[in-house]
């Protein structure tokens, strides 16, 4: 592990610009996202104090970077079974199972989608992150697009940036919304817990649309569409509105049960240990043909099974009353 402890004194050239911008100019061997993360975690400070990335810096102030760098570990090809539902010269569409991490990181140095892609086709190693252009949380299942060549990678990245990629999810939430709606609240990293995100007026804009598909006694099946793609966006937004996803270990809170639940329902909910969220629809412009293209994915067995149990509990309750 490499220890970094460096001080930069703000010069005339840097004076008046934002802390994140000054840091990018001063510590240019690190990426902007790394530096921003260190600012938010308090590892990169201004005059010895934590500051917002947007804080302006002035001549004579001291920017300090104090971090322990994890060693760079080569990403090795691994024979990981991948559910490829579409393949052409430009991209793969992969139906990701829950439990599969997208790319290596802290605590996950192998067994990821990126490792599997490098085994599937060594040429994926030419592309950034083996062609992965967006991500799903480890325990979120569903559709993900992976570029197969540079031109396609740039096309897909730009479509995502311009919000021309449509992503729709199916989710099972605790509690029952009266109807569909829009959640429009900025999101930022939780300053007290770097593993969590939170609604914060000073965060990045985030907008989530949801529609009620089916109501049960204390749960609901939702169709969810996101306009932005912030980390944990759907999970954070639904939790903020008091409709946390069933099974969410971070934002879900205590499991919720209806009155007099069936034993089958109690047992099933207690054993559902991942957020009930599935990326069920994906559409974008084909990088080569220029035509719109879309893909769908059915619910995985764990979610379809618990929907059956929720429906059975609802029917049993109606029959008994």
N, C-alpha and C positions, 0 to 999 in steps of 0.2 A: 504494500500500500504506500502510495506517494503522498507525503505531507506538503501542502502548499500554504504558505503564509506570506503574502506579498502586499506591499503598500504602494499606492499611486497617489501622488499629490496633484490635484486638479490644476491644469495649466490654463493659460489664456485661450488656447485652442478648444479646450473641453468646457470652459466656463459657460454656463447658461443652458447647457443641454441636459437631457434627462439622465438619471443615474444608470438606467439600463443601456442607454446609448453610449455614455462615457465608458462604461465597463466593457462594452463590446469593442471599443477602440483601444482600450488599455490592455485587456486580457484576450487578445485576438486568437490565442490558441484554443480557446473554448468556444462552444457554440452559444448563440444568443439564448437558446432555451435553457442550457445549463446555467448560464449566468443569471437569468431571471429566476430560476428555481432557487439558486443560492441567495439571491436578494430576498426572496419571499421567506426563506427558511432562517434568515438571519446570519448566514455564513459569509455573506458579502455585505459589509456595512459602510455607512457614511459617517465619518467623525466618531467611530466607535459605537454607533447606534443603528438599530434596524431602521430602514427607510423603505418607502414605497418605490417600486421601479420607475414611476413617473416623476419622482422628486427631482427638481433641478439642482445641479451641482454648481459650485462657484469656486473661483480661483483660491487656492490655499487650503481647501478642504481635503481630507484624506479618505480615500477609498481603500478599504482593507478586504482582501480575500483570504479566508482561513478555512480550508477544506482538506479532507482526506480523500484522495482519488483512488477509486477501486481499480485494480489492475485490468487492462484490456484483455479479454479472453476471446480467442478466435472462435467464430461461429462455425461449427462443424456440421456437415450433412448428416442427417439421421433418417433412417427408414421409418417414417411416421405415416400411418395410413391417413389419406386425405380423401374426403368425399367431394370429388370434382364433378359438378353438375353441368359445367360448360367449359369448353376449351377451344380457342382458335389461335390464330397467329399473334393476336394482340393481347389477350388476357385469359386468365382462368377465373371462373366463379366457383368458390369453395363454400360448402355448407359446413361451417365450423361447429363442432360439438362443444358443449359446456365443458370447462376444465382445461381446454387447450389455450395456452398463452400465445399471444401473437408473435412476439419477438423477445429475445433474451434481455434480461435486465437483472436488477438486484434480486437474488434469491431464485432466479429462473435462468440458469446458464445453458440449459439444454431442454430438449423435449418440446420445443416451440414450433409454431407454424413456419417460422423462418428456417429453422433447421430442416423441416420436412420439405420445404420448397427447394432448398439447395440439393437435397438428395434426389428429388423428382427431376430436376433439370439443373445441372451445374451452371448453365448460362445465366440463371437467375442471379448468380453472384455478381454479375456485372452491374446490376441495378441497385440503387439505394434500398436497403432493407429487403433485398431479394424481390423487389417489385411490389411490396405491400404499400398501398396508398392510403389506407384508413384502417381503423382498428375496432375491435370489439373487446369489451372487458373479458377477462378469463372465463367467468362463469355465465356470460351471455352467449347464447348459441345463435347460429344463423349465417346469413349470406355475407360474403366479403369478396371484393374484386382484387385481383393481383395482376399487375401489368407484366407482359412478357418481353417488351422491348422498350427502348428509351423514348421513342416518339409516343407510344401509348402511355407510358408512365407520365410524361409531361402533360398529355391531354387530360388524363384522369385527375391528376393533381390540380390542374387549372379548373376543371369542371367542379371539383369539390370546393375549391376556393371561391368560385363564382356562384356557388349554391345551385348548380344545375344537376346535381345528383340527388335523386329522391330515395330516401331510406324510410321504410315503414316497419314498425315493430309490433309484435303482439305481446301484451303483458298482462299478468294477473296481479291485481292490487288488493291490498287490505282496505276495508271500508268501501262504501258505494257512492260514487259521484252521482249527483242528481241527473246530470247530463254531461255531454262533452264540453270542451272548453279549450282555452289557450292559457299557457303559463309563460309569462314574459318577465323573467327576473334574471339579472346578471349573476354569474357564477365565478367564484375564485377559489383558490386553494384555502383550506381551513388553516388559519395561522397557528392554531394550537395542535393540529394533527396533520402532518404532511401527507398522510395516506387518504385523507378525506377532502372532499370539495364541499362548498357551502354557498348558499345564496348570500350575495354581498353587493350592495349598491355600487361599490367601486370595482366590481369584477367585470368580466367580459360579457357582452350581450348574449343572451341565450333565450331561445323561443321554442316551446314545445306545444304541439297540438294533440289533443286526445279525443277519442270518440268511444262511447260506451257500446260494446258489442253484446254483452250478456251479463245480467245481474244475478248474483246468488244471494244467500242470506247475509253474508258478511264480507263478500268478496266480489270482484268484478273483472270481467275480461275486457281489456281495452285494446283499441287500435291506436298506435302512437306514431306521430310523424314529427321529425325534428327539422327545424329550419337552420339551426346551427349545430355544431358537433363538439360541444365542450366535454371534457372528461367527466364521466358519470352523470351526464346531463339529465337523462330521463329519470334516473334513480334519485338524484337530488331534487329535481322539480316535483316529482310525485310525492316524495317524502315531505317536502315543504308544504304541500297542499293537504297533508294528512291522508294521502292515498299511497303509502309506501308499497313497494313491490313485495309480494309474498316471498318469503325466504331470504330476503336481502340481508346478508350478515352485517353490513355496515350502516345502512340507512333504514332498515326495516323495523327496528324496535321489537317489542315483544310480539309473539305470534297472536293473531286475533282469531277467535272462534265465535260462531253464532251461539245463541242460547240453545241449550240442550243439544249439542252436536252429536252426531253419530260417532261411535267408537272408531269406525273406519276413517272418518274425517279427522278426528283428533290424532290418530296414528299417522295419517298421511302428511298432515301439516307439520307435525313434529319432526318428520324425517325429511322434509323438503329443505335442503340446506344451501340452495343457491337462488339468486334473484330469478324470478319467473319472467324472463325477458328473452324474446327471440326475434332476430332480424329476419322478417318474413318476406320482404319485398325490396328490390333494388332496381333502379332504372337510371340510365345515363345515355349519352350519345356515343355510338360506336366510334372509336378513334380513327378507324380507316374508312368506313362507309359513310360516316356522318349521319346515319339514321338512328332514331331512338330505339333502344333495346331494353327489355325488362326481364327480371327473373323472380320466381317465387319459391318459397320453401315452406313445407308443412310444419306444424308444431312437432317438436321432439316428443318422444314417448313420455318423459316425466311430466311435461306440461299437459299433454292430452289426457294422461291418466288422472291427474288431479282435477281436471275440468269435469271428467266423468263422475268423480267422487263428489265434487261440489254440487253437480246437478242432481245426483242421487240423494244427497243430504237434503237438498231443497224440496225435492219431490216427496221424500219421506215425511218431512215436517208438515207439508201441506196436507198429506193424507191423514196424519195424526190429529190435525186441527180442523 
